[in-house]
């Protein structure tokens, strides 16, 4: 009788991790992740309320019945790193459009107050 477990439905789309120890700060775990054509070392950590996600993936892990040391990975959400502008000259632009509009209302366009 065939097994209908997720790992048997499509052997080419496997995505598994194996834990290999705690992170240096003890807040997460070091893992080795295997996917088709890729073998990666990384970390998994619990989500923390109020802490931003900069890049990476939010995943859920399910222990495999056929290999208890391995966990199936299900990607819940992928967080892309913000794109870096390569051609930027001068200081960072930190003023928003609203800030500039308020500046112009207060000091007028082309004010020489700072000159």
C-alpha positions as CSV (number, residue, x, y, z in Angstrom):
1,X,0.0,0.0,0.0
2,X,1.6,3.4,-1.0
3,X,2.3,5.9,1.6
4,X,0.6,9.3,1.0
5,X,3.1,11.3,3.1
6,X,4.2,14.7,1.7
7,X,7.8,13.5,1.1
8,X,6.6,10.6,-1.1
9,X,4.3,12.7,-3.3
10,X,7.1,14.5,-5.1
11,X,10.6,13.3,-4.4
12,X,12.1,16.1,-6.6
13,X,10.7,18.9,-4.4
14,X,12.2,17.8,-1.0
15,X,13.2,20.5,1.4
16,X,14.5,19.2,4.7
17,X,16.7,20.3,7.7
18,X,18.8,18.5,10.2
19,X,19.6,20.2,13.5
20,X,23.3,20.3,14.4
21,X,23.4,22.4,17.6
22,X,22.5,25.6,19.3
23,X,23.5,29.0,18.1
24,X,26.2,30.9,20.0
25,X,23.6,33.0,21.9
26,X,21.5,29.9,22.6
27,X,18.4,31.6,21.1
28,X,18.2,29.5,18.0
29,X,19.5,26.3,16.4
30,X,22.1,25.7,13.7
31,X,20.8,23.6,10.8
32,X,21.9,22.0,7.6
33,X,19.2,22.4,4.9
34,X,19.0,20.2,1.8
35,X,16.9,21.1,-1.3
36,X,17.2,20.0,-4.9
37,X,20.6,21.1,-6.1
38,X,21.5,22.9,-2.9
39,X,23.0,22.1,0.5
40,X,23.1,25.1,3.0
41,X,24.1,25.7,6.5
42,X,22.0,28.2,8.5
43,X,20.1,29.0,11.6
44,X,16.5,28.8,12.7
45,X,15.1,31.1,15.4
46,X,11.7,31.6,16.9
47,X,9.7,34.7,15.7
48,X,9.8,37.5,18.2
49,X,6.9,39.9,18.4
50,X,7.9,43.5,17.4
51,X,11.2,42.4,15.9
52,X,11.5,43.1,12.2
53,X,12.3,40.5,9.7
54,X,15.1,41.8,7.5
55,X,15.6,38.8,5.1
56,X,15.1,35.1,5.1
57,X,12.1,32.8,5.4
58,X,9.4,32.1,7.9
59,X,9.1,28.3,8.0
60,X,7.3,25.6,9.8
61,X,9.1,22.3,10.5
62,X,7.5,18.8,10.7
63,X,9.5,15.8,11.9
64,X,9.7,13.0,9.3
65,X,8.4,9.6,10.4
66,X,10.8,7.7,8.2
67,X,13.9,9.7,9.5
68,X,13.3,11.3,12.9
69,X,16.6,13.3,12.6
70,X,15.2,15.2,9.6
71,X,12.4,17.8,9.5
72,X,10.3,18.7,6.4
73,X,10.4,22.5,5.7
74,X,7.3,24.3,4.7
75,X,8.0,28.0,3.7
76,X,5.2,30.2,5.1
77,X,6.6,33.5,4.0
78,X,9.7,34.7,2.1
79,X,11.3,38.0,3.2
80,X,13.4,39.7,0.5
81,X,16.3,41.9,1.5
82,X,15.7,45.5,0.5
83,X,17.4,46.4,-2.8
84,X,20.6,48.4,-2.4
85,X,21.0,51.5,-4.6
86,X,24.4,51.3,-6.2
87,X,24.5,54.8,-7.7
88,X,23.8,57.3,-5.0
89,X,25.8,60.4,-4.5
90,X,25.7,62.6,-1.4
91,X,24.0,62.1,1.9
92,X,21.1,59.8,2.5
93,X,17.7,61.3,1.7
94,X,15.8,61.2,5.0
95,X,13.2,63.9,4.4
96,X,9.7,62.6,3.4
97,X,7.5,64.4,0.9
98,X,5.3,65.5,3.9
99,X,8.3,67.0,5.7
100,X,9.4,68.9,2.6
101,X,5.9,70.3,2.0
102,X,5.7,71.5,5.6
103,X,9.2,73.1,5.3
104,X,8.0,75.0,2.2
105,X,4.8,76.1,4.0
106,X,6.8,77.3,6.9
107,X,9.8,78.9,5.3
108,X,8.7,79.3,1.7
109,X,10.3,77.9,-1.4
110,X,13.9,78.9,-1.9
111,X,14.2,80.4,1.6
112,X,17.6,81.8,2.5
113,X,17.1,81.2,6.2
114,X,20.0,78.7,6.2
115,X,22.3,80.6,3.9
